[in-house]
C-alpha cells in the first residue's frame, strides 16, 4: 500500500439483506444514502489513525473496488473514512471504542 491509502474488506456482501425485524429487503430496493462498515486489511506508510484489524465507516458510493486473489476489496484514502471502531480505543477512560 502506498501513501495514505487504506484497503478494506466489506462486512456485508451486495444483494439481499434483512432488517432487524426480519423483513427481507431485495437488492433492487432503493434506499437513501447509507454508510457502510468494513475491516481494514492493509494500510499505507502515511496512514496515522487506523491500523490493520480496525473497523471503519465509509461511503460505499465513493469507492474503488479491486480484486486480489479472487477476493473483492475497497481501496480508499484515509481522509475518506468517517469513523473508526477499534479494540484499542475501548480501554481508555470515558471511551465508547468509536473514534469519530
Secondary structure, 3 states (H helix, E strand, C coil): CCCCEEEEEECCCCCCEECCCCCEECCCCCCCCCEEEEEEEEECCCCCCCCCCCEEEEECCCCEEEEECCEEEEEEEHHHEEEEECHHHHCCCCCCCEEC
